[in-house]
Amino acid sequence: MLGFLVQAIITRWQRMIHDIGFIDSLSLTIAGYIHDNTDYCRMIRRNIVRYICLAQLLVSRELSIAVRKRFPTMDSIVSAVVID
């Protein structure tokens, strides 16, 4: 009985960690597809990753009280230079 409960808890945590959505693989994919070293391509890569980080921050704001306290409004996100 206890083993079933522990397995259910571990499975739930593993599913939550899997569903969070890390941006590492997406950032590497973007770097692979936009691989020119001109200033224009560097700016595009940078902006795409910044928008991905912003999207992750907005989702985290809805899920975490600590993140909501750190960024209570969109103005606080702008002042932290996450977006321009």
trRosetta pair geometry for C-beta under 8 A, 3 or more apart (Angstrom, degrees):
i j d omega theta_ij theta_ji phi_ij phi_ji
1 4 6.0 -53 -156 29 30 111
1 5 6.9 27 150 -15 62 105
2 5 5.6 -55 -152 36 37 112
2 6 6.3 35 153 -17 69 106
3 6 5.8 -54 -144 39 32 110
3 7 6.2 33 156 -19 65 108
4 7 5.8 -56 -147 38 29 111
4 8 6.3 31 154 -21 64 106
5 8 5.7 -54 -148 34 30 112
5 9 6.5 28 154 -17 64 105
6 9 5.8 -55 -148 36 32 110
6 10 6.3 28 155 -16 66 108
7 10 5.8 -56 -143 40 31 109
7 11 6.1 33 157 -20 65 108
8 11 5.8 -54 -145 37 28 112
8 12 6.4 31 155 -21 62 106
9 12 5.7 -54 -150 34 30 112
9 13 6.6 26 154 -15 64 105
10 13 5.8 -55 -149 38 33 108
10 14 6.2 32 154 -18 66 107
11 14 5.7 -55 -145 38 31 111
11 15 6.3 32 156 -20 64 107
12 15 5.8 -56 -149 36 29 111
12 16 6.5 30 153 -19 64 106
13 16 5.6 -53 -148 35 33 112
13 17 6.3 31 155 -16 67 105
14 17 5.8 -54 -146 38 31 109
14 18 6.2 32 154 -20 64 109
15 18 5.6 -55 -145 38 30 113
15 19 6.2 20 159 -13 65 113
16 19 6.0 -64 -144 42 27 104
16 20 6.9 50 154 -50 62 89
17 20 6.0 -30 -156 -8 33 116
21 56 6.5 -156 102 -111 110 99
21 59 7.3 24 51 82 137 161
22 25 7.0 81 94 7 94 88
23 26 5.2 -66 -158 51 61 112
23 27 5.4 66 143 -30 87 104
23 49 7.1 115 157 -149 133 80
23 52 5.0 128 -134 139 132 125
23 53 6.6 -77 -6 -76 172 64
23 56 6.1 -92 -43 -42 121 147
24 27 5.9 -59 -148 35 25 109
24 28 6.5 20 157 -14 63 107
25 28 5.8 -54 -147 38 33 110
25 29 6.4 38 152 -22 64 105
26 29 5.5 -52 -148 34 33 115
26 30 6.5 35 153 -19 65 103
26 52 6.1 -179 109 -143 137 155
27 30 5.7 -51 -149 35 33 112
27 31 6.4 32 152 -17 64 105
27 49 5.3 53 -116 -112 101 114
27 52 7.2 -157 -70 72 85 155
28 31 5.5 -52 -146 38 34 112
28 32 6.4 37 152 -22 64 105
29 32 5.6 -55 -151 34 32 113
29 33 6.4 20 157 -10 66 107
30 33 6.1 -61 -144 42 30 102
30 34 6.0 -15 172 25 70 107
30 45 5.8 140 139 -135 112 82
30 48 5.5 -174 -145 102 150 141
30 49 6.6 -165 70 -61 157 89
31 34 6.9 -68 -124 63 22 76
31 35 6.7 69 163 -94 56 74
31 45 6.3 66 -91 -143 64 134
32 35 6.3 -8 -163 -63 25 112
34 41 5.3 -179 170 -164 100 99
34 44 5.8 -123 -168 96 158 120
34 45 5.2 -168 92 -71 129 96
34 48 7.9 134 18 12 150 147
35 41 7.7 -30 73 167 15 145
36 41 4.1 148 74 -24 95 166
37 41 6.9 -59 -64 68 5 126
37 42 6.9 33 -160 -54 45 106
38 41 4.9 90 57 11 82 100
38 42 6.9 -147 93 -5 42 90
39 42 5.6 -57 -145 40 32 114
39 43 6.2 35 155 -22 66 106
40 43 5.8 -56 -151 34 28 111
40 44 6.6 28 152 -19 63 104
41 44 5.6 -50 -147 34 35 112
41 45 6.4 36 155 -17 66 103
42 45 5.8 -52 -148 37 31 111
42 46 6.2 32 153 -20 64 110
43 46 5.6 -55 -145 38 30 113
43 47 6.2 26 158 -17 65 108
44 47 6.0 -58 -145 38 28 107
44 48 6.3 28 157 -19 64 107
45 48 6.0 -57 -148 35 28 109
45 49 6.4 20 158 -12 64 109
46 49 6.1 -62 -150 41 27 105
46 50 6.2 28 153 -21 64 109
47 50 5.5 -53 -144 36 33 114
47 51 6.4 33 157 -18 66 103
48 51 5.9 -56 -151 36 30 109
48 52 6.5 31 150 -19 64 105
49 52 5.5 -51 -147 36 36 114
49 53 6.4 39 152 -20 66 103
50 53 5.6 -52 -148 37 33 112
50 54 6.3 36 151 -21 64 104
50 82 7.6 157 -167 175 91 58
50 83 7.3 132 158 -99 111 63
51 54 5.4 -49 -146 35 35 115
51 55 6.4 38 152 -21 64 101
52 55 5.7 -50 -149 34 32 112
52 56 6.5 31 152 -16 64 105
53 56 5.7 -55 -148 38 33 110
53 57 6.3 36 151 -21 65 106
53 82 6.9 -137 117 -161 110 97
54 57 5.5 -53 -147 36 32 113
54 58 6.4 32 155 -19 65 104
54 77 7.5 87 -136 177 92 133
54 82 5.9 133 -96 150 85 107
54 83 5.5 59 -104 -65 136 110
55 58 5.8 -53 -147 35 31 110
55 59 6.5 29 154 -14 64 105
56 59 5.8 -54 -149 39 33 109
56 60 6.1 33 152 -19 66 109
57 60 5.6 -56 -144 39 31 112
57 61 6.3 41 153 -29 64 101
57 67 7.3 -167 -159 -172 68 127
57 71 6.8 32 172 33 112 169
57 77 6.8 130 130 -127 142 122
57 82 6.2 -14 3 -171 172 154
58 61 5.6 -43 -149 25 32 117
58 62 7.2 29 153 -15 59 101
59 62 5.9 -58 -160 33 36 109
59 63 6.5 15 151 -7 69 114
60 63 5.8 -68 -143 46 35 103
60 64 5.4 -15 177 19 77 117
60 67 4.5 -109 135 -176 100 177
61 64 7.2 -66 -110 52 17 80
61 67 5.1 -121 -92 122 49 110
61 68 5.3 106 -163 -86 70 68
61 71 5.8 -79 -99 83 118 113
62 68 7.9 98 -77 -76 17 109
63 67 7.5 33 67 42 72 133
64 67 4.0 72 81 13 114 106
64 68 6.5 -177 95 -11 59 85
65 68 5.4 -55 -146 39 34 115
65 69 6.3 37 154 -21 67 102
66 69 5.8 -52 -150 33 30 110
66 70 6.5 28 152 -17 63 107
67 70 5.5 -54 -147 38 35 111
67 71 6.2 -18 168 31 70 101
68 71 7.0 -78 -134 67 23 67
68 72 6.4 58 166 -101 64 59
69 72 6.7 4 -140 -63 25 93
70 76 7.6 167 138 146 51 135
71 76 4.9 179 -140 101 57 117
71 77 5.1 53 -153 -69 123 83
71 80 7.0 -74 -96 5 103 146
71 82 8.0 -6 -110 3 141 151
72 76 5.7 81 42 2 66 150
73 76 5.1 108 56 1 72 96
73 77 7.5 -130 103 0 48 85
74 77 5.4 -50 -156 34 44 114
74 78 6.4 44 147 -19 70 102
75 78 5.5 -52 -147 37 36 112
75 79 6.2 33 155 -18 68 106
76 79 5.7 -51 -140 39 33 109
76 80 6.4 31 156 -17 63 107
77 80 5.9 -59 -149 39 29 108
77 82 4.9 -65 -176 49 82 126
77 83 6.0 28 134 21 104 103
78 81 7.7 34 173 -78 37 30
78 82 7.3 -87 -83 48 24 79
78 83 5.8 -55 -99 72 66 86
78 84 7.5 68 -143 -158 86 11
81 84 7.7 20 -148 -81 65 62
